[in-house]
Amino acid sequence: MSYGTYLYPRGQNHGPWVFQMDRKKIIDLMQERHWNIKSPWSQCLRGTSYGYTRDFYSARDAKESVTRILSKLPLQAFDFIELGDGKGWEIKIACSPHNAAKLCAYTGDNQEQKSTKAA
């Protein structure tokens, strides 16, 4: 099951923001930032999904920072979809053609058709 990737404020648009995800490649990258003493990111969630928090002055600053982070990964495309309350975004990440035959974290479905015939 895929829980998704989100960016949202803890309260208001200035102050702490949470970058929450369940994709291993993003978690691994954020863990490196969390362990780096010079990084402003700290871990705030762990379990079925992980979350990292840091302070931002505005929603735009938070979105730009996460865009830079996601740009470091070999993703085909990602899109910020505004949440219903207008505070934060769900980040939709498309599967690359290379990984399309494998489990797709974007939909949570197995993209390969399994044969029902016995060999």
Sequence and secondary structure as in RCSB ss.txt:
>XXXX:A:sequence
MSYGTYLYPRGQNHGPWVFQMDRKKIIDLMQERHWNIKSPWSQCLRGTSYGYTRDFYSARDAKESVTRILSKLPL
QAFDFIELGDGKGWEIKIACSPHNAAKLCAYTGDNQEQKSTKAA
>XXXX:A:secstr
     EEEESSSSSEEEEEEE  HHHHHHHHHHHH TT S EEEE SSSEEEEEEESSHHHHHHHHHHHHHTS  
SEEEEEE TTSSSEEEEEE  GGGTTSB TTT SB S    S  
